[in-house]
Amino acid sequence: MTTTSDIAVLVGRFQPFHDAHLALLTRALAIAPRCVVVVGSAFQARTPKNPFTWTERAEMIRHALPEDCRDRVAIVPMRDYYDETRWVACVREAVAGLVADEESPRIALVGHFKDATSGYLAAFPGWTLDPVERLPGADGTQLRDALFAALPEDAHAAVALDAALAAFVDQAPASTIAFLRAWTALPFFAELAVEWRMLRRYKEAWRAAPYAPTFVTVDAVVQCEGQVLLIRRGKAPGRGLYAVPGGFIEQRETAWQSCLRELDEETHLKLLEETMCRSLRSVAVFDHPDRSQRGRTITHAHHFDLGDREPPEVRADDDAAAVEWVPIERIAAMEDRFFDDHFHMLDHFLGITHA
């Protein structure tokens, strides 16, 4: 195959990096002297869907390549944003920064159309799309499920894990399997397996519904004197992660009523409804299909600004293990400690990543 581009771009989550990913990367290196691998879902907290950090995935990618090819690959982390227009602009900017020394570089985007999540392949006009047929076999979701399912709640975990990893032989590079073998010995693997089982039971409970359920929630972004009110989740999913106060809407409540109720139940923020009404700055709907691991969950987020007054006293209760006023200037450094898309919710209202 002859070189047809100056640089090839490959986008993926690589959770974990498997043989189908390697085939795409091999194609990218065949059509261009350099390749940019954009690692999506970066800077997130570990979850059963995104168990590996972007740096861990970068290591998997590099070790799967022959040594003489590694210098030809640049790996770029990219957060999701849950806003395709913004995400595309950030990917373009990252790639442009790597080819700034070239005049009118020929850029190819390598990928295959898997499902609706592959729509981004058509979002880069000016780049040449190099479509590749989907390879049979390896699938990230199935590999993660096999990995977490292999950790039973008994004393035979090592045997089960060995069997699961042996099944990966025809689906992932040997270097990925070696990485997973070491990774599963780390303490957070067992914690993620517990959450994986919880989410599996949660979805199983809704399997008999005549239609796939859509859940509606509310969230409260409350800022005061340069700080924002955050809870630490007390239960799975996301136990121990930061979140804004919120929860499921009740059958006989409006979104506004549910928002104030959840705020009171989780933080005991005691302010008059009239005060909260005056403090309301905006309401936004967050409805990305992948924003929650529990399933299709649409939230109505309310942004309150209490001004420069002293932050009211709060106390954790209900689903919150802890509650605190956190300086807004600290939020950017906490991105990988947030539940679901709550960091992006804060970014939307407070401009965390715009600064």
C-alpha positions, -999 to 999 in steps of 0.1 A, spaced: 0 0 0 14 34 -10 15 64 12 -15 87 3 -15 112 32 9 132 53 -7 122 85 -34 97 95 -58 102 124 -74 74 145 -100 81 171 -112 57 198 -116 49 234 -95 18 233 -111 3 265 -90 -19 262 -68 -18 230 -76 -49 210 -69 -66 177 -95 -45 157 -79 -13 170 -45 -27 160 -57 -34 125 -69 2 122 -37 16 135 -17 -6 111 -38 8 82 -31 43 94 6 37 94 4 22 60 -11 52 43 8 80 61 43 84 76 28 97 108 -3 89 128 -22 108 155 -41 85 179 -68 105 197 -77 87 229 -113 97 238 -130 98 272 -98 111 287 -95 126 323 -126 107 335 -130 88 368 -126 51 365 -158 33 357 -168 -2 344 -172 15 310 -140 35 312 -118 15 335 -84 25 321 -69 60 323 -58 76 291 -21 71 300 -27 34 306 -44 31 272 -15 50 256 9 24 271 -13 -4 257 -11 12 223 26 18 223 35 -17 235 13 -33 208 34 -16 180 67 -28 167 95 -7 182 104 9 148 69 23 145 64 38 179 81 71 170 57 76 141 27 77 165 16 107 186 -10 100 212 -34 128 222 -59 126 251 -93 141 244 -122 147 268 -157 138 256 -173 173 261 -207 158 252 -209 185 225 -198 172 191 -192 206 176 -168 216 204 -152 181 204 -145 182 167 -130 217 170 -107 204 198 -96 174 178 -89 196 148 -69 220 170 -49 191 185 -40 177 151 -32 211 136 -7 217 164 12 185 154 14 195 117 20 232 121 53 229 104 37 216 72 20 236 45 -15 222 35 -9 187 50 -30 159 36 -49 145 66 -67 111 65 -92 99 91 -92 62 95 -121 43 110 -151 21 104 -188 27 107 -198 7 138 -231 23 148 -246 57 156 -214 65 177 -194 65 145 -212 96 131 -181 117 140 -163 102 109 -184 125 87 -177 156 109 -143 165 95 -147 181 61 -114 187 44 -100 155 58 -100 123 36 -120 95 51 -103 62 48 -131 37 58 -122 2 69 -146 -26 71 -153 -37 106 -133 -67 116 -151 -97 132 -142 -107 167 -129 -83 192 -153 -59 209 -145 -36 238 -178 -40 256 -176 -78 255 -140 -78 266 -147 -56 296 -178 -77 305 -157 -109 304 -130 -93 326 -154 -81 353 -175 -112 352 -144 -133 358 -141 -118 393 -166 -139 413 -176 -132 449 -156 -163 461 -121 -175 466 -115 -187 430 -109 -153 415 -73 -161 403 -85 -192 384 -114 -174 368 -93 -144 358 -67 -167 342 -94 -184 322 -109 -150 311 -75 -137 300 -68 -169 281 -100 -163 261 -85 -129 250 -57 -146 231 -75 -143 197 -89 -109 204 -61 -87 218 -23 -83 214 -1 -103 238 11 -69 253 -25 -59 261 -31 -93 278 1 -89 298 -10 -54 308 -45 -66 319 -29 -94 340 -9 -69 360 -38 -44 361 -63 -68 376 -40 -72 406 -46 -35 415 -72 -27 442 -96 -6 421 -103 -36 398 -123 -53 426 -141 -21 433 -150 -16 396 -162 -53 395 -186 -46 423 -200 -15 404 -202 -36 372 -224 -62 390 -246 -34 405 -251 -18 371 -259 -52 355 -286 -59 381 -300 -24 377 -304 -29 339 -317 -64 344 -345 -51 366 -358 -30 336 -353 -57 310 -390 -67 311 -402 -32 304 -421 -29 271 -399 -1 260 -363 8 268 -367 31 298 -357 68 298 -350 82 332 -355 119 342 -333 135 369 -326 169 383 -294 185 394 -284 217 413 -253 237 405 -251 261 435 -223 287 436 -216 312 464 -187 335 469 -164 318 444 -173 283 456 -196 256 444 -216 231 464 -205 194 458 -214 161 474 -194 128 476 -216 99 464 -223 74 492 -235 46 469 -227 29 437 -225 38 409 -198 63 415 -194 57 452 -169 82 466 -169 105 435 -178 141 435 -212 152 420 -236 181 422 -266 175 444 -295 159 425 -316 128 419 -346 113 402 -377 134 396 -408 123 416 -441 115 398 -461 143 413 -434 170 412 -422 195 387 -385 196 378 -382 227 400 -398 211 430 -377 179 426 -345 200 423 -352 219 456 -362 187 474 -331 168 463 -309 198 473 -325 198 507 -324 160 512 -287 157 503 -272 189 517 -297 204 541 -292 238 524 -319 258 542 -329 288 521 -364 301 513 -378 291 480 -381 328 472 -344 332 477 -336 302 455 -360 316 428 -341 350 428 -308 331 427 -317 310 397 -296 320 367 -304 293 341 -316 258 335 -300 234 309 -310 200 298 -281 174 295 -293 146 274 -264 129 257 -272 92 253 -239 82 269 -239 106 299 -249 79 324 -240 43 327 -274 35 343 -291 39 309 -308 67 290 -309 95 316 -319 131 309 -313 157 336 -326 192 341 -297 211 357 -305 243 376 -277 269 381 -280 291 412 -258 319 422 -262 330 458 -238 360 453 -210 371 476 -227 362 509 -211 338 533 -218 302 521 -248 287 540 -242 258 564 -247 224 549 -248 188 561 -246 155 541 -276 132 542 -296 107 520 -274 95 491 -245 119 500 -216 106 520 -202 141 524 -209 177 513 -186 207 510 -182 241 494 -153 237 469 -135 268 454 -143 269 417 -107 275 409 -99 239 422 -125 222 399 -103 219 368 -77 198 387 -105 175 400 -119 164 366 -110 127 370 -129 125 403 -164 134 391 -194 112 386 -209 108 350 -208 142 332 -210 164 363 -176 180 355 -190 190 321 -222 203 338 -200 226 359 -180 235 329 -212 245 310 -223 269 338 -190 281 352 -167 280 323 -141 257 339 -122 248 307 -128 281 289 -103 300 311 
